[in-house]
């Protein structure tokens, strides 16, 4: 368990990591998070490799889905666990090693110093190495979603973010896959929660991205259209 001493409160924070077939990267990631003093919750989303065993060996709390259910569903499992076990905030990270635990301190400091409700990671300050199609898609989606949220969020598709659990208590999440990251921002904004961003590093390796730019952009636009037509959660 890690806590941060702020001006207003002491916060109990957990790190939530959805993972599908990440046996090669999940061990060092969990170990680095635990070395910083944080509880680590790994949601093994139907992996067929040793993701669950490796995460357990690194002393993570491992929750499992019986089959691959999608990133959104895996995150909701982790979110529910964090809320029910008294965490006041969580930091969501991807399990593929693209997010550096050394950046966790920036999220905590921003939350502590500004008292915002969500702190979103921002890779757009230095997108070197990001594939061109993903970069263009991300900029388009971030512009659209910032309009919906009426708050400037430079990298809305970043999965590295701090969320206070009272935000999750106030909104109903329905998305099953990558669009959950958009849903959190839009629904939190509708409820009046404040969002800030911090610059992070992104570590690109040879792994194949699980995001399909065309297919997922269509899903995002369909989700935005549904939200535009929806008056209330």
C-alpha positions in Angstrom: 0.0 0.0 0.0 1.2 3.5 -0.8 -0.1 6.7 0.6 0.7 10.3 -0.3 0.6 13.1 2.2 -1.2 16.1 0.7 -2.5 19.4 2.0 -6.0 18.1 2.4 -5.8 14.4 2.9 -3.8 11.2 2.9 -4.6 9.1 -0.2 -4.4 5.3 -0.5 -3.4 4.5 -4.1 -3.3 1.2 -6.1 -1.8 0.5 -9.5 -4.3 -1.3 -11.8 -2.8 -3.2 -14.8 -5.0 -5.0 -17.4 -3.0 -7.6 -19.2 -3.5 -10.1 -22.0 -0.6 -12.5 -22.8 2.0 -10.2 -21.2 4.1 -12.9 -19.4 7.3 -11.4 -20.8 6.8 -7.9 -19.5 4.4 -8.1 -16.5 7.0 -9.4 -14.0 9.5 -6.5 -14.2 6.6 -4.0 -14.3 5.0 -5.4 -11.2 8.4 -5.6 -9.4 9.1 -1.9 -10.3 5.7 -0.8 -9.0 6.0 -2.8 -5.8 9.5 -1.3 -5.3 7.9 2.1 -5.2 5.6 0.9 -2.4 2.4 0.5 -4.2 -0.1 -2.3 -4.2 -0.5 -3.7 -7.7 -3.7 -5.2 -9.1 -3.2 -7.2 -12.3 -6.3 -8.3 -14.3 -5.3 -11.3 -16.4 -7.8 -10.9 -19.3 -8.0 -14.5 -20.6 -4.3 -15.0 -21.2 -3.1 -18.3 -22.6 0.5 -17.8 -21.4 1.9 -17.5 -17.8 0.8 -13.9 -17.2 -1.1 -14.7 -14.1 1.7 -16.9 -12.6 4.4 -14.3 -13.4 2.4 -11.5 -11.8 1.7 -13.5 -8.7 5.4 -14.4 -8.3 6.1 -10.6 -8.4 3.5 -10.2 -5.6 0.7 -8.6 -7.5 -3.0 -9.2 -6.6 -4.1 -11.1 -9.7 -7.8 -11.1 -10.8 -8.7 -13.3 -13.8 -11.4 -13.3 -16.5 -12.2 -16.7 -17.9 -11.9 -15.6 -21.5 -10.5 -12.5 -23.3 -13.2 -9.9 -22.6 -11.5 -6.7 -23.8 -9.5 -3.9 -22.1 -12.6 -2.1 -20.9 -14.0 -5.1 -19.1 -10.7 -5.9 -17.6 -10.3 -2.4 -16.3 -13.8 -2.4 -14.8 -12.8 -5.5 -12.8 -9.8 -3.7 -11.4 -11.7 -0.5 -10.8 -14.4 -2.3 -8.8 -11.8 -4.1 -6.7 -10.0 -0.8 -5.9 -13.2 0.9 -4.9 -14.4 -2.0 -2.7 -11.1 -2.3 -0.9 -10.8 1.3 0.2 -8.4 2.8 -2.3 -9.1 6.5 -2.8 -7.3 6.6 -6.1 -5.8 4.3 -8.7 -3.3 4.6 -11.4 -4.1 2.6 -14.5 -1.1 1.4 -16.6 -0.7 -0.9 -19.6 0.9 -4.3 -19.1 3.1 -4.3 -22.2 5.9 -2.2 -20.7 5.2 0.9 -22.7 4.6 2.9 -19.5 7.4 3.7 -17.1 6.8 3.3 -13.4 9.2 6.2 -12.9 6.4 8.5 -14.2 4.1 7.5 -11.4 5.5 10.2 -9.2 4.4 12.9 -11.7 0.8 11.7 -11.5 0.8 11.7 -7.7 2.4 15.2 -7.5 -0.1 16.6 -9.9 -3.0 15.2 -7.9 -1.5 16.4 -4.7 -0.7 19.9 -5.9 -3.9 20.6 -7.9 -6.6 18.5 -6.3 -7.9 17.5 -9.7 -10.0 14.3 -10.0 -8.2 12.7 -13.0 -4.6 13.1 -14.1 -4.1 11.9 -17.7 -0.7 10.9 -19.2 0.4 13.0 -22.2 2.7 11.5 -24.9 2.1 14.2 -27.4 4.8 16.6 -26.0 7.3 14.2 -27.6 5.6 11.6 -29.9 8.9 10.5 -31.5 8.6 6.8 -32.4 4.8 6.8 -32.5 3.6 5.4 -35.8 2.3 8.1 -38.1 -1.2 6.6 -38.4 -1.6 6.4 -34.6 -0.2 9.9 -34.2 -2.8 11.3 -36.6 -5.6 9.3 -35.1 -4.7 10.3 -31.6 -4.5 14.0 -32.4 -7.9 13.9 -34.1 -9.6 12.0 -31.3 -8.0 14.2 -28.6 -9.3 17.3 -30.3 -12.8 15.9 -30.6 -12.9 14.5 -27.1 -11.6 17.8 -25.6 -14.5 19.5 -27.2 -16.9 17.1 -25.7 -15.3 17.4 -22.3 -14.9 21.2 -22.5 -11.4 20.7 -21.0 -8.1 20.5 -22.9 -6.8 17.0 -22.8 -3.9 16.6 -25.2 -3.7 12.8 -25.2 -7.1 11.3 -24.6 -6.1 7.8 -25.8 -3.3 7.4 -23.2 -4.0 4.5 -20.9 -1.7 5.7 -18.2 -3.8 7.8 -15.8 -4.7 8.5 -12.2 -8.4 8.4 -11.3 -9.9 9.1 -7.9 -12.3 6.3 -7.0 -15.1 8.8 -6.1 -15.1 9.5 -9.9 -15.7 5.8 -10.6 -18.4 5.8 -7.9 -20.2 8.6 -9.7 -20.2 7.3 -13.3 -21.5 4.1 -14.9 -19.0 2.6 -17.3 -20.3 0.5 -20.2 -17.5 0.1 -22.7 -15.9 -3.3 -23.1 -12.7 -2.3 -25.0 -10.3 0.5 -25.7 -13.1 3.2 -25.9 -13.4 3.0 -22.1 -10.6 5.5 -21.9 -12.8 8.0 -23.8 -15.8 7.0 -21.8 -14.1 7.8 -18.5 -13.1 11.3 -19.6 -16.5 12.2 -21.1 -18.6 10.9 -18.3 -16.4 12.4 -15.6 -16.5 15.7 -17.4 -20.3 15.6 -17.5 -20.3 15.2 -13.8 -18.1 18.2 -13.3 -14.8 16.4 -12.4 -11.6 18.2 -13.3 -8.9 16.7 -15.5 -5.2 17.6 -15.7 -2.4 16.1 -17.8 1.3 15.3 -17.1 4.0 14.6 -19.7 5.2 11.0 -19.7 7.6 8.9 -21.6 6.5 6.1 -23.9 8.7 3.1 -24.4 8.3 1.6 -27.9 9.6 -1.9 -28.5 9.0 -4.4 -31.3 5.6 -5.5 -30.0 2.5 -5.2 -32.3 0.0 -2.7 -31.0 -3.4 -4.1 -29.9 -5.0 -1.0 -31.3 -6.4 -1.1 -34.8 -6.4 2.5 -35.9 -9.2 2.4 -38.5 -11.5 -0.1 -36.7 -11.0 1.6 -33.3 -11.5 5.1 -34.7 -14.8 4.0 -36.0 -15.7 2.6 -32.6 -14.6 5.8 -30.9 -16.7 7.9 -33.3 -19.7 5.6 -32.8 -19.3 6.0 -29.0 -19.0 9.8 -29.3 -22.2 9.9 -31.3 -24.0 7.9 -28.7 -22.8 10.2 -26.0 -23.9 13.2 -28.0 -27.4 11.8 -28.1 -27.4 10.8 -24.5 -28.6 13.5 -22.1 -27.7 11.9 -18.8 -25.7 8.8 -17.6 
